[in-house]
């Protein structure tokens, strides 16, 4: 095997490994039908919260304004301490919502 072919093969293997690792780190978006989402009444849009079930809910209560939000306030989706490995909508809401201090 000549040097350039060896270098090419090593590059292909390294690139493939890096792509696989990147894909595995990508997080899925939380589905409202996910059992934990259902348990916490998560919705991807705070305006869709059942007002009868949650009379104290306010449409200004957004995931990106919650104490459990772990991403930048400007991100459209982000990490929540309650839904590990899943991205939640910045405009979403769940029953565990707590004002960020």
N, C-alpha and C positions, 0 to 999 in steps of 0.2 A: 504494500500500500504506500503510495507516495505521500509526501508531506501535505500537499494541498488537499488531497482527498481525506486524509486523516483529520485535518483541521475542519474541513467541511462537515464531516460526520460528527465530530465533537460539538460543533456549533448547532447542528440539527438536534442532537440529543439534549443539549442545554436549553435551547429555545423551547422545545416540546415540554420539558420539565417546568420551565418558568410559566408557560401558558397554562398548564394543568394546575399549578399552584394558584395562579391568579383566578382562574375559574372557580376553584373551591372556596376562595375567600369572598367571592361575591355573595351578597346576601339576598335572599328572596324577600319580596314584599309580603307583609302580613295579610293573610286572607281573613276577611271578616267572619268566615265560617270556621276558622281554626278554633279548636276547643278552648284554648286559653283566651282567645279574642272574644269568643261567645261568653265565657265565664265573667269577663270584665266589661261586657257590653261595648267592645271597641267598634267604632265606625270610622271610616276613612275620611268622612266629612262631618265636622261638628254640627252642621245645620241639619243633619239627618237623625239626631238624637231624639229618642222618644220622650217628649216633654211630659207626658203623663207618668211615665216610669221614673223620670229624673227631673222633678219640678225645680230643683235648685240649679240645674244646668243653664249655662249662658253660652251663646254662640261665640263669645270672645275667648272661651276656654279652648285653646288649641294645644295639640301635642307639643309644638315647639315653644310653648309658654309654660310647660309643666316642669316641675322639679325633677322628674324622672327622664326627661329628654337629655340625650347624651351626645348630640351633634350640634353643629352651628345653628343659631336661630334662623339663618337665612336658607338653610338646606330645605328642599322640597320634601325629602324623605330622610329619615334618620333613625338612630338607634334609641331604644327605650330599655330601661333597666328591667322591665317586666317581660319583654318579648325578645329574649336572647336569640341571636342568629336571624332575626327578621327585621326588616325595615318598616317603620310606620310612617304614615302620612303626616306631614307637618300640620296639616289642617284637620287632622283626626282628633278623636277624643275617646276616653274610656272612663269607667267609673272610679278608677284610682287617681284621676287627675288631681294634681296638687299645685297650687300657685308657686312659681319659681320665686325665690326670695333673693 
